[in-house]
Amino acid sequence: MSARVKRLAILGSTGSIGQSALRVVDAHPDRLQVVGLAAGENVGRFAAQVQRYRPVTAALATAAGLDELRKSGAPLPAALACGTEGLVAVATHPDVDIVICASAGSAGLEAVLAAVEHGKTAAVANKEVLVMAGDLVTRTAAAHGAAILPIDSEHNAIHQCLDGRQLADVRRLILTASGGPFRRHTVEQMASVTAEAALQHPTWQMGRKITIDSATLMNKGLEVIEARWLFGVEADRIDVVVHPQSVVHSMVEFVDGSILAQLGVTDMQLPIQYACSYPERWAAPVPPLDLARAGRLEFEEPDHTRFPCLGLAYRALRAGGSLPCVLNAANEVAVEAFLQGGLHFPGIAAVIAATMDAHTPAPVDSLSGVRAVDAWARRHAAGLLPALTMRT
Ligand code: MG
């Protein structure tokens, strides 16, 4: 039995990762306790969570959401707030040990920074935060002795393979990519794919934004940048291999040529639980991997011509400074436009590339600096949309 209960704040509790995190809590009621919950707009689901888990601190995106929560009849937590301020309050509450950062897109940046400034362990599912401000977040965490543990399955796998090893012994990190639903599409077919088709991911059930990112391979690009900051390994030592079965979650190659891999079922409860249990391991509430049923495992090179977003991410990481933040912001704008039917699929990469071309990378060492670059890139990307708008 563990020494004491770990107390969690879950940012993004009504989303896919948040709900998986609560299932992990349900499986380990003697080891994990929810003390904070924060969500965006899904007040109905949030009210049910508040009713069930009785957090001492909670937050929603808007004041209107808070009003709806008050009217829901759910027992109200002692601390209740909205917006960025609310997220930060939940992330920094004195009772919180581990902050699970699973709020969508770039919204969680302030909360993650505040959490590590308060010495909390940040279990990060929100890769955008590390792409926008990886240098700032990791330096701040180091300065305050706060741990950052990855929930993203690839980085969680690498964390498991690296645990207890010397970074000097590592030749390269190898991130696996499913290849998404358009792995076999030609350039011509790619031009006419719909949002509906792009939302059908072959191996993982996830939120809408990350599912589109998986279809463009931008998700893997963002993960390359995320890996650089989580593990302190430069771009030249981070590779991507397409592995359609998503059984090998990622690998580490050591200087002697040995490759260690982490394998498992595709269920986010496993990396979430690892981040909560670390450095212990607990029995998991999901069936183990059946290797004989998994059958063949395939690996192939990613195609940079059909999937230009991956190369754009490497370009941003190599240039450094503000360019990864520009890449991330332009991608969020382009993906949203694609989901709304206002941009064709290849237009996503086009918007990102054009926004990056218009930007001169500069160092960013403050939250306000990151936010200024992010806002510029969003404006610029949005301004490109009318000329690229799909005519039907
Ligand atoms: Mg991932």
Residues whose N, C-alpha, C, O or C-beta is under 5 A from the ligand:
A	BS01	MG	D152 S153 E154
